């Protein structure tokens, strides 16, 4: 992945060229401004959501949300050594982050064997739903290649490792810092919940997206077929599309 020399978020949002790398970035490091852990092409100022956001506790943004989960992690942890399981999880995180950052997404959370990514904030793109789909496909491609590499190395695996299920939804979400005793910078709302539940319904190697994603990313989802799923927390069935 190519690394930007200035913060894409600050430039797109405020047209301020904040240096991330090179000699010009050194004075900024003294003030704690450095590449963000959520996306190395944005800065720590973006993590604080900029001055206009910090004046409000949260804002409403149009985003695409992606959840990806490493399938069978609990079973693997019981059958493989701790070092091997830890290495598999590292591989999963590495491949997910590289794919998400390639399409200007924000790696918002890593929770156990799952990740949550947000597209269209703080780096805005009109085609953020399409970028989320492309990132999901790239995650699957990267994890498949990593799995084949491990098998070729004779790592004592059976080929079922690094199977990933992915869910995506798009729409409005509330973004900001939530919580009292523990402040957490994240997005909340129905879009987030739906993407998470779609991921839970996706089998290893599959990507499930909502109708909203299909409508906004038609070039990537035109051949997909939908069916209704009963998702936890939703009274009515939700139509999801395998892509």
N, C-alpha and C positions, 0 to 999 in steps of 0.2 A: 504494500500500500504506500502511495506517495504521501509524504508529510508536508503540510503547508508551512510556509515560513511566517505567515501571520494568522491570527485567529479568524477562522471563517465565521464564527458566530458573531463576534464583535463587528466584523466588517459588514456582514449581511444585515444585522440588526441596527447598527449605529453608524456605519461607515467610518469606524475608527480602526486604523491599521495597528493592532497590538502585536508586536513581534513575539513569536514563539520559539524561534531558533536563531542561532547566529549571534554575533557580537551585540547587535542592537537589542537582544532580549535580556542581556545581563542586568541592566538597571531595573528592569521590571521584576526580575527574580527577587530583588531585595525587598519588594513589596508583596511577595507571595504570589505573583502572577506568573504562572507556568502552565504547560500543557495539562489539560484535564485528564483524569483517569477514565472519564466516561467517553471521551473522544479526544485523541491526541491532536486533532486539528482545531479544537476549541480550547479555551483557557479557563482558569479557575474563576475568572470574573463571570463567565457564562454559567458556571455552577451556582453562583449566587443570584443568577437570573436577572442581572443588570439592575441599574438604579430604579427604573420605572416599575420593575416587578417587585423589588424589595420593599417599595412603599406600600404595596398591597400584599396581603398574605398569600393570595393565590390569583391566578388568571385563567381564563378559558382559552384554550388553543385548539386548533384543528390539527389532529395528529393521526398517524397510523401507529398502532401498537403491536409489537411482535413478542410472543412468548415462545421459547424453545426449551425442551426438556430432554435430558439424557435418559433414554429408556433403560429399564432394568438395572438401574444403579444400585438399588438396595440388594438385589440378588447377587450382583457382582461383588459387592463389598463383603459378602459372606463366603464367596467361593474363591476369590483372588487375594493375593497379599495386599497389605495396606499400601505399599509402595506402588504396586501396579494400578490399584484403584485410584490413588492420588494422581498418578501420571495420566490416566484416562481422563480424569476430570480436568486436569490442566490442558490436555489436548482439546477438550470440548470448549473450554473457556477461550482458548487461544483462537480456535477456528471461528467461533461465533463472533468474537470481537473484531477480528480481521474483516469478516464479511460485512458486519454492521457498519464499521467505519468506512469501508470502501464506498458505501452508498450514503454517507453523511448522516448515519443514524447515531443515536445516543445510547450507549450501553448503560442503562439506568440502574439495573440491579442484577446481582448474582446471588441466588438463594439456593444453597445446597447444590442440587444437580439441575438447576433451571436458571434461565436468564430472561430479563425483560428489556426490550429495546423500544425507543421512541424515535419516530421520524417526523421531520418538519419543525423541530425545536431543539436547540436554538438556531440550527442552520435551516432556513426556510427553503422549501422546494414545492412547486405546484404539483409535481408528480410524486408526492411522498408515498402514496399507496403503492404505486408501481415500484418505487425503490424498496419498500418493505418486502414485496414479493421477490424482487431480484436478490435481496439480501438473504431471504429464506432459502432460495434455491442455491445460493452460494454456500450457505451453511451446510446444506445437505451434500453438496459436491465436495466441499473440503473435508467433511467428516468421513465420507466414503473413501476418499483418497488416503486419509490418515489411517483408516481401518485397514485398507489394502497394504499400506506400508508396514504396519505393525505385524500383519500376517506374514508378509515376506521376510520380516526380520526374525520370525519364529519366536514371538513373545509369549507363546503358550496360551493364545486366545483361540476362540472357535469361530470368529468372524461375525458374531452377533453383537459385539461391542460397538459403542459409538453410534447406535441407532438413535435417531432424533425425531421427536414429534414436535410440530410447529403449528401455532395458531395465530391468525392476524385479523384485526378489525380496524376500522378507520372511522373517524368522526370527532366530535368535540369532547375534550376532557379538561378537568381542572388540574393545573400544574402549579406547584408551589411547595412550601415547607409545611408539613403536617405533623401533629403531635405536640405534646407539652414537655414531658420529661425527656423524651428523645425526639429530636427534630429530624425529619426525613424528607429529603427533596425528591419528589416523585409526582406521578400523574395518578389521578383517581377518577372513577366514573364508570358508566356502563360499558364504554368502549374497552376499557382495561379489563373489566370482568369478563366480557364476551371473548376477548382474545385469549385470556387465561383458560377459560372453559373449552374453547375450541382446541387449544393445545392439549388439554387433558384427553380429548376425544380422538386426537390424531395418533394413528399407529406409527411405529418406527419407520422412518423414511418418508412419511407423508406430511403434506402441508394442507391445512384446512383454513379457508378464509370465508368471511361473511359475504352476503350479497353486496353490501356497500363497497367492499374491496373490489369485487368483480366489476362493479359499475365504474369505479374510478381507475381501474387498471386493466381496461379491456384488452389492450395489446398483449397482456401477459396471461389473461384468464379466459380468453374467448372459447377455448375448447373444453372448459371444465363443466362438469355436471354436478348439480346440487341435490342434496337430500336432507331431510329433517333429522335433527339430533335432539335428544332429550338431555339438556345440560343442567347440571346441578345449580340451583339457585334461580332458575328461570321457570316460570309457570307454564309457558307455551314452548313448543318445539322451535328450535332455531335452525334456519336453513344454512347449511355450510357446503362449500364447494372444495373438492379435492383438486389440487393443481400440481 
